[in-house]
C-alpha cells in the first residue's frame, strides 16, 4: 500500500503574531510518499536531498509519523520518501511542510480519518526534531492553507482568517546555510517584556486581523510590525529594516520577517513598484555581503493527500 501528499511553504510569525499567525504560499512545496514495508514497527526515511537527516528522531516527518503510529497503535512498518522542494533555513516552514505532508500521507495510507486540527497536532510534534519545540504556526498554515491563527495548543485550535484583499507575495531570501537557525532564533527571545510593548504589539495584532478581514491595506501595513520578537532577533537579519523601509517607500502593502528569518516577506498589489524594491534590496543585501533570491507567490491551499494503491 502507498499514499502521497503535498504541502506548501509558509511564512509564520506574521508581524506581531509570534507562534500565532501564519500564511501558506505556493512559492515551494514538499511531497511525501508513504508506503508499508514488511518489517513491523520500523520507519525508514528516504529523500532526494542528502542534507535531510535520515534518523527518525531528528527528522520532522519521521518523528511526527512515529508519534502518530504509536498513538494509533499501528505496528506496520513504513517507508517515508521525502521529495524536498522547500529550501532549508530561510524561514519558509521547510520542516513543518515535510511533517504535514508525512502526516497527511500516513492518514491516507491507513485511512485514519484525521481532521485538520488533529493533523496540526501531530505535525507540530514533529517540529521538535528540527527546532526543539512543538510550535504550531507553520504546520497550521500548511494544513489549512491561506492565513491562519492558532488560538490554542492544548487542545489544538486553529481558525482560518478571512482575507478580503487581493495581494501577491514577494519573498526576499538571503542565501547561505544556517544550521540550527530556528532553535537559535527561539533561544534569544526575551523571557519578560515591558507592558507598554505588549500593548503596542496587541494594537498591531488587532490592526492586522482587521486589515485582512476588512480588506484595508493600511491597517495591514500598520499591523505588520513587531516591537518584541523581531527586535530581539534583529542581529540575525541586519538587512531586514532597510529592506522593509524600501518596500514601504515603494507602496508595498506591508512587510515583515518570514518565520525565524532571514527571508523578508513583502505583500504587494498593483500600486507597488516591485522592480524598485528588488533593485534596492539587491543593493542592501550587497551591503551585508549577502546574495539574495526573489520568489513571487500567492496564497496557497491546504495539504492534499491521496491513496495510490
Buried (B, 14 or more C-beta within 10 A) or exposed (E): BBBBBBBBBBBBBBBBBBBBBBBBBBBBBBBBBBBBEEEEEEBBBEBEEEEBBBEBEEBBBBBBBBBBBEEEEBEBBBBBBBBBBBBBBBBBBBBBBBBBBBBBBBBBBBEBEBEBBBBBBBBBBBBBBBBBEBBBBBBBBBBBBBBBBBEEBEEBBBEBBEBEBEBBBBBBBBBEEBEEBBEBBBEEEEEEBEEEBEEBBEBBBBBBBBBBBEBBBEBBBBBBBBBBBBEBBBEBBEBBBBBBEBBBEBBBBBBBBBBBBBBBBBBBBEEBBBEBBBEBBBEBBEEEEBEBEBBBBEBBEBBBBEBEE
